[in-house]
């Protein structure tokens, strides 16, 4: 035990001094103490001590510090073929969004009116672009689509009944359920119809002097097929307005337009269609088919948006300057009509199977070492609770290793730098380059060729 130098002696070593410049004195001292204590315990347990305890500790603490200071949130390569992978952060941001964020590292006019020199409002940012894309009179942004539903119901119908079809009482990821969101808003749930069939007459029969609104929720993460019925949005709008009620339309992950969506998304509702049909408020996500940051966008009539904007919950669900920056830049790409090539989600969804196959073939030809690859047909998915059941034909890179089983190879890929997230199909690891940006092909190849 006497061979272990004191902490102060260890701190005098040049390599340790250099670590203090990087990580700070406190972190280095704490790490030295932990490493020395661990060495004492191992020695006391009978493990042979190192020949030079000081050199041993000096060599050990850089790894300990690197682990301690390693960020928990880190970039990964998504080779799963799931475009909006919730576990991997959903939508990758466009270059324009990242560039806009970088300009706002300092001060900004987040709540400052440059015209008057007085205090401004943050909840007006991005409003003009949202209105231009949707045709709405006004708009406001909150931190996600569940928050959009929550605050809109609280502002419009707290303490009153909100009529919704039983078939639209959906559960979204993480066990969040529409009935629970409605309950927290203060609105009173009024179910009508059945799981598979709800008619306009069902809504009409439920309207009373206690009714505050009619809510329509797009089933964005499941489908009911077969013997089904659901009123068209226009029918519900006409019914609601006949009784002086607002129609609220939660479309979830709606394609923002005006860029034409891929063919398989033609049945997905858009906010512009909802506004044109007469919906008073429409809610949709910023980080799904829009391909921007996590946000909930509320668009609709100026009267109702103003009620939302001034509700006390607004402070709890508002977004920060970074979200506004990324959102505005993404919306501008759609407004300019170039999103299909500049917004990663839109570009991935538009990518043809031939384009994926060409990149996969080039990658397969460049593999070295113990890995071999075959090109096989497969399917990509939209993911993120969007376009349920929709699949895109793709080409998969099926990997085999001379000594590793599929599970071992998949784990080795996850442990690479950066981590490569793949999937296993038919006892082989498969990579789908649809969800790998072309500029990351070289990084992916290096990670694959580094596996021994």
C-alpha positions as CSV (number, residue, x, y, z in Angstrom):
1,X,0.0,0.0,0.0
2,X,2.9,2.3,0.7
3,X,3.9,2.1,-2.9
4,X,0.8,4.1,-4.0
5,X,1.8,7.8,-4.2
6,X,-0.2,10.4,-2.5
7,X,-2.7,12.4,-4.5
8,X,-0.5,15.5,-4.4
9,X,2.5,13.5,-5.6
10,X,0.5,12.2,-8.5
11,X,-0.7,15.8,-9.3
12,X,2.9,16.9,-9.9
13,X,3.3,14.6,-12.8
14,X,3.3,16.5,-16.2
15,X,0.7,14.2,-17.7
16,X,-1.6,14.8,-14.8
17,X,-1.1,18.5,-14.9
18,X,-2.1,18.5,-18.5
19,X,-5.3,16.6,-17.6
20,X,-6.1,19.3,-15.0
21,X,-5.9,21.9,-17.7
22,X,-8.5,20.0,-19.7
23,X,-10.8,18.6,-17.0
24,X,-10.2,20.9,-14.0
25,X,-8.5,20.2,-10.7
26,X,-11.6,18.9,-8.9
27,X,-12.5,16.3,-11.5
28,X,-8.9,15.1,-11.7
29,X,-8.4,14.9,-7.9
30,X,-11.7,13.0,-7.5
31,X,-10.7,10.6,-10.3
32,X,-7.2,10.0,-8.8
33,X,-8.8,9.2,-5.4
34,X,-11.3,6.8,-6.9
35,X,-8.6,5.0,-8.9
36,X,-6.2,4.8,-5.9
37,X,-9.0,3.5,-3.7
38,X,-9.9,0.9,-6.3
39,X,-6.2,-0.2,-6.5
40,X,-6.0,-0.5,-2.7
41,X,-9.1,-2.7,-2.7
42,X,-7.8,-5.0,-5.4
43,X,-4.4,-5.3,-3.7
44,X,-6.1,-6.0,-0.3
45,X,-8.2,-8.7,-2.0
46,X,-4.9,-10.5,-3.1
47,X,-4.4,-9.2,-6.6
48,X,-0.7,-8.7,-7.4
49,X,0.1,-5.0,-7.3
50,X,1.6,-3.2,-10.4
51,X,5.3,-2.8,-10.5
52,X,4.9,1.0,-10.6
53,X,1.7,2.1,-8.9
54,X,2.2,5.8,-9.8
55,X,2.6,5.0,-13.5
56,X,-0.3,2.6,-13.4
57,X,-2.6,5.3,-11.9
58,X,-1.3,7.9,-14.3
59,X,-2.2,5.6,-17.3
60,X,-5.6,4.7,-15.9
61,X,-7.1,8.1,-15.1
62,X,-7.3,9.5,-18.7
63,X,-9.8,6.7,-19.6
64,X,-11.7,7.3,-16.4
65,X,-12.0,11.0,-17.1
66,X,-13.0,10.4,-20.7
67,X,-15.8,8.2,-19.5
68,X,-16.8,10.7,-16.8
69,X,-16.9,13.6,-19.3
70,X,-18.3,11.7,-22.3
71,X,-21.6,13.4,-23.3
72,X,-24.7,11.2,-22.8
73,X,-26.2,12.6,-26.0
74,X,-24.0,11.8,-29.0
75,X,-24.4,11.4,-32.8
76,X,-25.1,8.0,-34.3
77,X,-25.5,6.6,-37.8
78,X,-29.1,5.5,-38.4
79,X,-28.9,2.5,-40.7
80,X,-32.2,1.0,-39.6
81,X,-34.3,2.3,-42.5
82,X,-36.7,4.0,-40.1
83,X,-36.8,7.6,-41.2
84,X,-38.4,9.1,-38.2
85,X,-36.8,6.9,-35.5
86,X,-38.1,8.2,-32.2
87,X,-35.3,6.6,-30.2
88,X,-32.7,8.2,-32.4
89,X,-34.1,11.8,-32.2
90,X,-36.6,11.6,-35.1
91,X,-35.9,14.2,-37.8
92,X,-32.3,15.1,-38.7
93,X,-32.1,18.8,-39.2
94,X,-31.5,20.5,-42.5
95,X,-28.2,22.3,-43.1
96,X,-30.2,25.5,-43.3
97,X,-31.6,24.9,-39.8
98,X,-28.2,24.1,-38.4
99,X,-26.7,27.3,-40.0
100,X,-29.5,29.4,-38.6
101,X,-29.0,28.0,-35.1
102,X,-25.3,28.8,-35.3
103,X,-26.1,32.5,-35.8
104,X,-28.0,32.7,-32.6
105,X,-25.4,31.6,-30.1
106,X,-25.3,35.1,-28.8
107,X,-28.0,37.6,-28.1
108,X,-31.1,37.9,-30.3
109,X,-34.4,39.7,-30.5
110,X,-36.3,36.8,-28.9
111,X,-38.5,39.1,-26.9
112,X,-37.4,42.5,-28.2
113,X,-39.3,44.7,-30.7
114,X,-36.7,46.1,-33.1
115,X,-39.2,48.6,-34.4
116,X,-40.2,50.2,-31.2
117,X,-37.2,49.5,-29.0
118,X,-39.4,48.0,-26.4
119,X,-40.4,44.5,-25.2
120,X,-41.7,42.2,-27.8
121,X,-43.4,38.8,-27.8
122,X,-41.6,35.5,-28.5
123,X,-44.8,33.7,-29.5
124,X,-45.0,35.6,-32.8
125,X,-41.8,34.1,-34.2
126,X,-42.4,31.8,-37.2
127,X,-46.0,32.9,-37.4
128,X,-45.8,34.5,-40.8
129,X,-44.2,31.4,-42.4
130,X,-46.8,29.0,-40.8
131,X,-49.6,31.2,-42.0
132,X,-48.1,31.3,-45.5
133,X,-47.9,27.5,-45.7
134,X,-51.3,26.7,-44.1
135,X,-53.5,29.6,-45.1
136,X,-54.3,30.3,-41.5
137,X,-55.0,33.7,-40.0
138,X,-52.6,33.2,-37.1
139,X,-50.3,30.7,-35.6
140,X,-48.3,29.9,-32.5
141,X,-45.6,27.4,-31.6
142,X,-45.3,25.2,-28.5
143,X,-42.8,22.5,-27.5
144,X,-44.6,19.5,-29.0
145,X,-47.9,18.4,-30.5
146,X,-49.2,16.9,-27.2
147,X,-48.6,20.4,-25.7
148,X,-50.5,21.9,-28.6
149,X,-53.5,19.8,-27.9
150,X,-53.3,20.4,-24.2
151,X,-53.1,24.2,-24.3
152,X,-55.7,24.5,-27.1
153,X,-58.2,22.5,-25.2
154,X,-57.4,24.4,-22.0
155,X,-57.8,27.7,-23.8
156,X,-61.0,26.9,-25.7
157,X,-62.9,24.3,-23.7
158,X,-61.8,24.0,-20.1
159,X,-64.7,23.0,-17.9
160,X,-66.8,22.0,-20.9
161,X,-67.4,18.9,-22.9
162,X,-65.3,18.1,-26.0
163,X,-66.8,15.6,-28.4
164,X,-64.5,13.1,-29.9
165,X,-65.0,9.8,-31.7
166,X,-64.2,6.7,-29.7
167,X,-62.1,5.5,-32.6
168,X,-59.8,8.5,-32.2
169,X,-58.9,8.1,-28.5
170,X,-55.4,7.1,-29.5
171,X,-52.3,6.4,-27.4
172,X,-49.0,7.9,-28.7
173,X,-45.5,6.8,-27.8
174,X,-44.5,6.6,-24.1
175,X,-48.1,5.6,-23.0
176,X,-49.4,9.2,-23.5
177,X,-53.1,8.9,-24.2
178,X,-55.5,11.5,-25.7
179,X,-58.1,11.0,-22.9
180,X,-55.3,11.8,-20.3
181,X,-54.2,14.9,-22.2
182,X,-57.8,16.1,-22.4
183,X,-58.3,15.5,-18.6
184,X,-55.2,17.5,-17.8
185,X,-56.5,20.4,-20.0
186,X,-59.7,20.7,-17.9
187,X,-61.9,19.7,-20.8
188,X,-64.5,16.9,-20.2
189,X,-64.3,14.0,-22.6
190,X,-67.5,13.1,-24.4
191,X,-67.1,9.9,-26.5
192,X,-69.3,9.2,-29.4
193,X,-69.6,6.4,-32.0
194,X,-67.7,3.1,-31.8
195,X,-64.2,2.0,-32.4
196,X,-64.6,1.4,-36.1
197,X,-67.7,3.5,-37.1
198,X,-68.6,7.0,-36.1
199,X,-71.1,9.1,-38.1
200,X,-71.8,12.8,-38.2
201,X,-75.2,12.1,-36.5
202,X,-73.3,10.7,-33.5
203,X,-71.6,14.0,-33.0
204,X,-74.8,15.9,-33.5
205,X,-76.7,13.8,-30.9
206,X,-74.0,14.6,-28.3
207,X,-74.1,18.4,-28.7
208,X,-75.6,20.2,-25.7
209,X,-75.3,23.5,-23.8
210,X,-72.3,21.9,-22.1
211,X,-70.4,21.4,-25.3
212,X,-67.2,23.5,-25.8
213,X,-65.7,22.0,-29.0
214,X,-65.5,19.1,-31.4
215,X,-62.1,17.5,-31.6
216,X,-60.9,15.4,-34.5
217,X,-57.7,13.3,-34.1
218,X,-55.9,11.8,-37.1
219,X,-54.9,8.2,-36.3
220,X,-51.3,8.8,-37.3
221,X,-49.8,5.7,-35.7
222,X,-52.4,3.0,-36.6
223,X,-55.1,2.0,-39.1
224,X,-58.5,0.6,-38.7
225,X,-59.6,-1.3,-41.9
226,X,-62.6,-3.1,-43.0
227,X,-66.1,-2.2,-41.8
228,X,-65.3,1.4,-41.0
229,X,-66.9,4.9,-41.2
230,X,-65.6,8.3,-40.3
231,X,-67.1,11.7,-41.3
232,X,-65.2,13.9,-43.7
233,X,-63.7,16.9,-42.0
234,X,-65.9,19.3,-43.9
235,X,-69.0,17.6,-42.5
236,X,-67.8,18.1,-38.9
237,X,-66.9,21.7,-39.6
238,X,-70.4,22.4,-40.9
239,X,-71.9,20.7,-37.9
240,X,-69.7,22.5,-35.4
241,X,-70.3,25.9,-37.0
242,X,-74.0,25.4,-37.2
243,X,-74.0,25.2,-33.4
244,X,-71.4,27.9,-32.9
245,X,-68.7,25.5,-31.8
246,X,-65.0,25.4,-32.8
247,X,-63.7,22.5,-34.7
248,X,-60.2,21.4,-33.5
249,X,-58.2,19.2,-35.8
250,X,-55.1,17.3,-34.5
251,X,-53.4,16.0,-37.6
252,X,-50.3,14.8,-35.8
253,X,-47.5,14.6,-38.4
254,X,-49.1,16.3,-41.4
255,X,-47.0,17.1,-44.5
256,X,-46.7,20.9,-44.5
257,X,-46.7,21.6,-48.3
258,X,-46.6,23.2,-50.7
259,X,-43.9,20.7,-51.9
260,X,-45.8,17.7,-53.2
261,X,-45.6,14.8,-50.9
262,X,-44.3,11.4,-52.0
263,X,-47.1,9.3,-53.5
264,X,-47.5,7.0,-50.5
265,X,-48.2,10.1,-48.3
266,X,-51.0,11.4,-50.5
267,X,-53.6,10.3,-48.0
268,X,-51.9,12.0,-45.1
269,X,-53.8,15.2,-44.1
270,X,-52.0,18.5,-44.5
271,X,-52.6,21.6,-42.3
272,X,-53.5,23.6,-45.5
273,X,-56.2,21.1,-46.3
274,X,-57.6,21.3,-42.8
275,X,-57.6,25.1,-42.8
276,X,-59.2,25.2,-46.2
277,X,-62.0,22.8,-44.9
278,X,-62.8,25.3,-42.2
279,X,-61.1,23.9,-39.1
280,X,-60.8,26.6,-36.5
281,X,-57.5,25.2,-35.0
282,X,-55.2,22.6,-36.5
283,X,-52.2,21.1,-34.6
284,X,-49.2,19.3,-36.1
285,X,-45.7,18.3,-35.2
286,X,-42.5,20.1,-36.2
287,X,-40.2,17.0,-35.9
288,X,-42.1,14.5,-38.0
289,X,-43.0,15.0,-41.7
290,X,-42.0,18.6,-41.5
291,X,-38.5,17.5,-40.7
292,X,-37.6,20.2,-38.2
293,X,-37.0,20.5,-34.5
294,X,-39.4,19.1,-31.8
295,X,-42.3,21.5,-31.7
296,X,-46.1,21.7,-31.8
297,X,-47.6,24.1,-34.4
298,X,-51.0,25.6,-33.8
299,X,-52.6,27.4,-36.8
300,X,-56.1,28.7,-37.2
301,X,-58.4,31.7,-36.6
302,X,-56.9,34.8,-35.0
303,X,-59.5,34.8,-32.2
304,X,-58.7,31.3,-31.0
305,X,-54.9,31.6,-31.5
306,X,-55.0,34.7,-29.4
307,X,-56.8,32.8,-26.6
308,X,-54.1,30.1,-26.8
309,X,-51.3,32.7,-26.9
310,X,-52.6,34.4,-23.7
311,X,-53.3,31.3,-21.7
312,X,-51.3,30.8,-18.5
313,X,-50.0,27.5,-19.7
314,X,-48.2,29.2,-22.6
315,X,-45.2,30.0,-20.4
316,X,-44.9,26.3,-19.5
317,X,-45.0,25.0,-23.1
318,X,-43.2,27.8,-25.0
319,X,-40.1,27.1,-27.1
320,X,-36.6,28.7,-27.0
321,X,-34.7,30.7,-29.6
322,X,-32.9,27.6,-30.9
323,X,-36.2,25.9,-31.7
324,X,-37.5,29.0,-33.4
325,X,-34.3,29.3,-35.5
326,X,-34.4,25.7,-36.7
327,X,-38.2,25.8,-37.3
328,X,-38.1,29.0,-39.3
329,X,-35.2,27.8,-41.5
330,X,-37.0,24.5,-42.1
331,X,-40.3,26.2,-43.0
332,X,-38.5,28.5,-45.4
333,X,-37.2,25.5,-47.3
334,X,-40.8,24.3,-47.8
335,X,-42.0,27.8,-48.6
336,X,-39.2,28.1,-51.3
337,X,-40.2,24.7,-52.8
338,X,-36.8,23.1,-52.4
339,X,-37.5,20.9,-49.3
340,X,-37.4,17.7,-51.3
341,X,-33.7,18.1,-51.8
342,X,-32.6,20.2,-48.7
343,X,-34.7,18.8,-45.8
344,X,-33.3,15.4,-44.9
345,X,-36.6,13.7,-44.0
346,X,-38.2,14.9,-47.3
347,X,-35.1,13.8,-49.2
348,X,-35.0,10.4,-47.6
349,X,-38.7,9.8,-48.4
350,X,-38.2,10.8,-52.0
351,X,-35.1,8.6,-52.5
352,X,-35.7,5.9,-55.1
353,X,-34.7,2.3,-54.5
354,X,-32.2,2.6,-57.4
355,X,-30.4,5.5,-55.6
356,X,-30.2,3.4,-52.4
357,X,-29.0,0.4,-54.4
358,X,-26.2,2.3,-56.1
359,X,-24.8,3.6,-52.8
360,X,-25.1,0.2,-51.2
361,X,-23.3,-1.5,-54.1
362,X,-20.4,1.0,-53.8
363,X,-20.2,0.4,-50.1
364,X,-20.2,-3.3,-50.5
365,X,-17.4,-3.2,-53.0
366,X,-15.2,-1.2,-50.6
367,X,-15.5,-3.5,-47.6
368,X,-12.3,-5.0,-46.3
369,X,-11.3,-7.6,-43.7
370,X,-13.7,-10.1,-42.2
371,X,-16.9,-8.6,-43.4
372,X,-18.8,-9.7,-46.5
373,X,-22.0,-8.2,-47.9
374,X,-24.9,-9.1,-50.2
375,X,-27.5,-6.7,-51.6
376,X,-31.1,-7.8,-50.9
377,X,-34.5,-6.2,-51.4
378,X,-36.2,-4.8,-48.4
379,X,-38.5,-2.1,-47.0
380,X,-38.0,1.2,-45.2
381,X,-40.6,2.7,-42.9
382,X,-41.6,6.3,-42.1
383,X,-41.7,5.7,-38.3
384,X,-42.3,8.3,-35.6
385,X,-46.0,7.6,-35.4
386,X,-46.4,8.8,-39.0
387,X,-48.1,7.2,-42.1
388,X,-48.9,3.8,-40.4
389,X,-48.5,0.8,-42.6
390,X,-46.6,2.8,-45.3
391,X,-43.4,1.1,-46.5
392,X,-40.9,2.2,-49.1
393,X,-39.0,-0.4,-51.3
394,X,-35.3,-0.2,-50.6
395,X,-32.1,-2.1,-51.0
396,X,-30.5,-3.6,-47.9
397,X,-26.8,-4.3,-47.3
398,X,-26.8,-7.7,-45.6
399,X,-23.6,-8.3,-43.6
400,X,-21.9,-11.5,-42.5
401,X,-18.7,-11.8,-40.5
402,X,-16.2,-14.6,-40.5
403,X,-16.3,-15.2,-36.8
404,X,-19.1,-13.1,-35.3
405,X,-22.8,-14.1,-35.1
406,X,-25.4,-11.5,-36.1
407,X,-26.0,-10.4,-32.5
408,X,-22.3,-10.0,-31.9
409,X,-21.8,-8.0,-35.1
410,X,-24.7,-5.7,-34.3
411,X,-23.3,-5.1,-30.8
412,X,-19.8,-4.3,-32.3
413,X,-21.4,-1.8,-34.7
414,X,-23.2,-0.1,-31.7
415,X,-19.8,0.1,-30.0
416,X,-18.1,1.8,-32.9
417,X,-17.3,5.5,-33.2
418,X,-19.7,6.9,-34.1
419,X,-22.2,4.1,-33.1
420,X,-23.8,2.5,-36.1
421,X,-27.4,1.5,-35.4
422,X,-28.5,-1.4,-37.6
423,X,-31.1,-4.2,-37.4
424,X,-31.1,-8.0,-37.6
425,X,-33.2,-9.8,-40.2
426,X,-33.0,-13.6,-40.9
427,X,-29.9,-13.9,-38.7
428,X,-28.0,-11.3,-40.6
429,X,-27.2,-7.7,-39.8
430,X,-28.8,-5.4,-42.4
431,X,-28.1,-1.8,-43.2
432,X,-30.5,0.5,-45.0
433,X,-28.7,3.5,-46.5
434,X,-32.0,5.4,-47.1
435,X,-31.6,6.8,-43.5
436,X,-27.8,7.4,-43.8
437,X,-27.0,10.8,-45.3
438,X,-24.8,10.4,-48.4
439,X,-22.1,12.5,-46.8
440,X,-21.8,9.9,-44.0
441,X,-21.1,7.0,-46.4
442,X,-17.4,7.4,-45.9
443,X,-17.7,7.4,-42.1
444,X,-19.9,4.3,-42.2
445,X,-17.3,2.5,-44.4
446,X,-14.5,3.4,-41.9
447,X,-16.6,2.0,-39.0
448,X,-17.3,-1.2,-41.0
449,X,-13.7,-1.8,-42.0
450,X,-12.5,-1.2,-38.4
451,X,-14.4,-4.3,-37.2
452,X,-12.1,-7.3,-36.8
